[in-house]
Every structure is written in structure tokens, then in C-alpha cells.
């Protein structure tokens, strides 16, 4: 019995500063009593004549029509007397002042003890604000006083009941604070309530076994549920002895009241105190209502089990691919397989609810692993994430999160693993998200948490384990012509990160940011969770990986992902790939006839000195390479394509077949000569002499996209007027720089 927040001001509820917040009822004089339940004062009431005394809050408090409220107050006789009863009443109003009450709700009467001790349990009211109610006032009443007799009240409250926020059980059913009307005795059981022991408030449900064996209590009225929605249900249990089983179940019924199925879990609660025991499940197809089943397994007749604060909660739909019982530890440990240690539920450390997973190493020298007991179905090319919350034994320990991708036969295609630690020295729970994209041919995913060779007794806690689509990942695939790598990025907004970066890593470990549409991708402001970019400068014939990072304040303070290796095929003919790094739509291929004879001009001056045989030479670094590349074309289309590439004067990027032993090179093109191979006018073959000067990688962002086609233009525009809007020429339409 409690409220989540008391709507009555402190001065009105505990009377420490006076009694001005209360108005005396008929036959009543108010005073500030020095007797108290809390604090040092209370509300004293003196009877003018024999009969009833009462007091009402002077100011009304705001309430919401249709919402449930709890009210209670503690009472005491200032002089011992018998025959007195106390109640609490809430009157509901449409306005803050004036008018008459819409209605009122009064608690059951509590008989005050013939003593001067505070009466417990106090009278308790649970009521729903009626339609039209916007304000409420509280009245405390005591009957049976003689003239001049005095009583006092303290710890007065009105507010929302202290029930689980998303529970679909009402407060009285949850804790029997008013009655046991929410429960029905089943097989081999009687039910009652007791105020001797409770988990919350004053009362708890008491289930007494009439004989040894299975006993049962269930809801008097089933609650509505939605098919396909996941629910968790639990109660707090105090068993009569240790080693006894207690089953919690959810029974699913269709619209006609016919039982569809039951989801249950068997617990062995510890004796000597309260523990939370629960179950979770997804409402089956056709389910309309559900019943909460509590089934103590009594060892003998007369055994008494106590239950309190029962609840049925809707599990939020987070897109998780494992059920609530497996991700949260709230039901048990059945969803996981442990090796190298022990796995138990614990209340020692809790991330979200009541329990977490506790792992204790056995010290055998083997790795301690916690493996998901079921496989998760996956779809190739979709990203998936494994994200447990963890408490480490200290700041230096590390653990590994693993994702095993399995084909239809159960064979492992690839294993993704990342080592994590508490690098920021967070005290308590820290998070980690390991994500990867399901490879081609994958059907299922197995996730595993691993601690390598821990010492005996090393203790870890896990909770809030997520296995779901998403996470930071990048898919790298060759473009249709296999001359570039297309990367699709996802999870860029994970944990609210505001920047991302993408780098190409070659086999020698060199990292190079990609050329993006706003410059190099070493720091890009995050605009959406997904993005795509093509690496037109990716080397051919060599193994590449790509590193994707996201962060908010510093590049190394966020999330990290590295793609599996990818190798673009090298050309097996004599083709030289000629690329415009800034305008990839102009990329082309030409057949090399003669490779350049590279020259590197000396930068020096020779100065003869009078009287000396040897000159003084002043030199600088040697100039970059220069040479002439000779290529050939066969068709008019080849000629057009090559001129299209050369005529901008932009810096170009040349890529050679891998077996030529040449490094890719950025060049500036000088004079170009197009020569006819034959004097016959109809012969289309041409020979090209292209003067080259080696230069550094050019600055600048990508313009356009080599994959842009007329279909792209058509898909993005309803009419030709839309195509030309904002376009100055056909080049703008072709590249997509202006227009669409």
C-alpha cells in the first residue's frame, strides 16, 4: 500500500507546519497533535459532542478522469477507547473550487484498537476517478467518539498506486491491499490475505495448500491481450521452506474463452525472504485474453505461500530476435549454454529489472563462454548486432563478442569477433555492440560471449542482451564492371553519434579516406542512419578492407566496424583503366600498346667557380616521373569515350594489370596525339600518344556517379521539364550535379 507520488502537499500530508491545509467537519475541532506516525506532528480532531469527527483538505488537487488512485491515512486514539472506526474518503469534483462533488469513494472501515498505538494496517482506498473529474479532496473520518474525545491522523496520502507502470493488472489484484477479489482459488488451495508479511504495502496474497502436491490460484477476471505481442508476468514469492518448486504461467484463451495454450516456467525460490519469479511468452494467434496462474508445489497440506506485487507487462517491441526471457534474465538461464564456469540469476547487480546473469569462472584454464542456445534466422546482406550490457570485474579485463554465420547445413561460413574492454573506466554497466552483415549463403546466426582463460572465481554480470537487425556495419561489393567497390553503410546514428569516417586499408596497413561527395570521408557529419559511397580509386588485384567509425567528440571514442576482405579482379588483357577521380562518369578503359619510359628530371644548377676545376651544384628533390603512354582504340565509340575522359584536363588515375609490376599512378595529361593506324579512311583503329606527368592524389569531392543511367534520370523526374530544371547543359543532366 503506497502511492508512486503523493498529490497532497507535504504540509497537508504530514502536518509538520500546521493544520491550515485542513477544514474541520461537523462536530469537530482541529488542532496540531504532538503524536505522530512520521515527523513530529499530526492532525488532531476533538469531538464537540458524542458522535463522528472528520476533516477535509482545504484545497483540491488535480486528478485525471479514468485514472486509478490510492488513498490512505494512519489513525491513533489519544486515549484508549473501543468501538471507534476510521475511513478515508475521496470526493471527485469538476472544478478546483465551488460546486458539488460528482461522487465520492470511501474505504472500508477499519476498527481502531483499544490502545494508544497507531492503527495498522490503515484504511486503504483504491478508486477510479469518474468521468468529468478533474480535482479531488480527501476526508478522514472517525466514528464512535464521546464528547471531548480526541483522535489523530497522520501520513495521509492520495496518488497513483505504486504499481508497475505498464502492468495490465490493477493495484488491488497486484497486492490485495483492499481484498482478494482479484484472485480465485484453484486446485488443492484456499486463498486469503495477510498483513503480517508483505513485499509492498501492508497486505499480500496467501495461498494455503489443502494437501501435498500441485496447488493453484488464478485471476478472477482474465485480462485482454493482443496476438503476436510478447508479455512477461511475475509475482514476488515467499515460500514456506527451501527447495520447493513454484510455477508461474500465462494461460492464453481465444475470444470464446477456450484455452489455446499455456506458457509456464518452474522456479525454486529461496526461503526466508521475497524473490521475484516470472515467465514470458508471446500471445499465440487467436489469443484474446490471458490468465496469470500461480502454482505452488506443496510438500504437505497446510503449507502457506505468500505472493505480492504480481504483474503482467507488455514487452516493448524493439525488433529483438531473442525473447524477453533470454535477453533479460528475468525468467531463468535456460536460454544460454555456459562452459568454463557457472551461470545463475542474481539480484546483486541489475541493469533494468530485477535480475541479471551472473557468470563465475571455474578456473580450469579454459575460456568461459555463454552461448545462445538457439540459432537466429538471418537474411544475407542484412546487418545484425549482438549487444550485451556488462559489468566487468575491473578496468583491465577484456571479453570477446562473437557472431557465427552458418549455412543451411550448419557449417560456419564466417566468424565475426571483437574484443571489448572498459576503456572509459565506467563504474557499473557498460555497453558494447558487435555488428556484421550476414554473408551470402548464411541462414542462421549463433552469438557467443567469451572471456579468455579467466582465473577461478572471476565474476561477470550480463543483462539486457540484444540480438537484433541493425548495428554499425558496411557492405563492400564490386561494382558491375568490377573496377570499383560499392559500400553501403548502416547504423551511423547508433548511440546518437554525430560523425562518421570511412577508410580503405591495403595489405601494407596504409589507411586512406575515400573520396566522398563532400570531400574525403575522414569526418562526415551524420545526416541519416544509412549512406552509400563508391570507392572508384580502389586498387585492383589486391586485398582490401574498409574501416567504418562513428563518433561524437573524438574519432576513437565511438563505434568501429571493419569489413571482411574484398579483392577487385585485375585485368587479364592489356587494358589500362583510366579514371577521373573527381568525375567517375568519365572513367574508361584503353588497350596499352607501349608503356611509358619514365623520366625524372633533375632540379639543379651547375655553377663553375673561378680557379676551381669542379663546379658547385645546387640541387633540389628530383621531379616526378614523366613519360608517354601509347594506347590503341578500335571503334568510334572508343574514340569518343577516351576523348570524353581526356578533354577536361582533370588529374587522372591510371590502373594497370597486376602482373605488370606497376603501381597505380595519378597523372596530369599533357599533349595528346590521335593517330590513324592505317591510311585507309574507313579503318577505325587509332593509336594515341598521351604525355603524362605524375602528380599527387588530387583534392576535391566526387561529382556524379559512374552508375548513373537514363533510367536513373527517368526514375527521379516525372517530366523533361523536371530534368532540365536547374540544369545548364547536358553535362549537368549526365552527371546529376544539377537537376536530378
Buried (B, 14 or more C-beta within 10 A) or exposed (E): BBBEEBBBEEBBBBBBBEBEBBBBBEBBBBBBBEBBBEBEBBBBBBBBEEBBBBBBBEBBBEBEBEEBBBBBBBBBBBEEBEEBBBBBBBBBBBEEEEEEBBBBBBBEBBEBBEEEEBBEBBBBBBBBBBEEBBBBBBBBBBBBBEEEBBBBBBBBBBBBBBBBEEBBBBBBBBBBBBEBEBBBBBBBBEBEBBBEEBBBBBBBBBBBBBBBBBBBBBBEEBBEBEBEEBBBBBBBBBBBEEEBBBBBBBBBBBEEEEEBEBBBBBBBBEBEEBBBBBBBBBBBEEBBBBBBBBBBBBBEEEBBBBBBBBBBBBBEEEEBBBBBBBBBBBBBBEBBBBBBBEBBBBEEBBBBBBBBBBBBBBBEEBBBBBBBEBBBEBEEEBBBBBBBBBBBBEEEBEBBBBBBBBBEEEEEBBEBEBEBBBEEEEEEBBBBBBBBBBBEEBBBBBBBBBBBEBEEEBBBBBBBBBBBBBBBBBBBEBBEEEBBBBBBBBBBBBEEBEBBBBBBBBEEEEEBBBBBEEBBBBEBEBEEEEBEBBBBBBBBBBEBBBBBBBBEEEBEEBBBBBBBEBBBEBBEEBBBBBBBBBBBBBBBBBBBBEBBEBEEEEEEEEEEEEEEEEEEEEEEEEEBBBBBBBBBBEEEEBBEBBBBBBEEEBBBBBBBBBEEEBEBBBBBBEEBEBEEBEEEEEEBBBBBBBBBBBBEEBEBEBBBBBBBEEEEBEEEBEEEEBBBEEBEEEBBBBBBBBBB
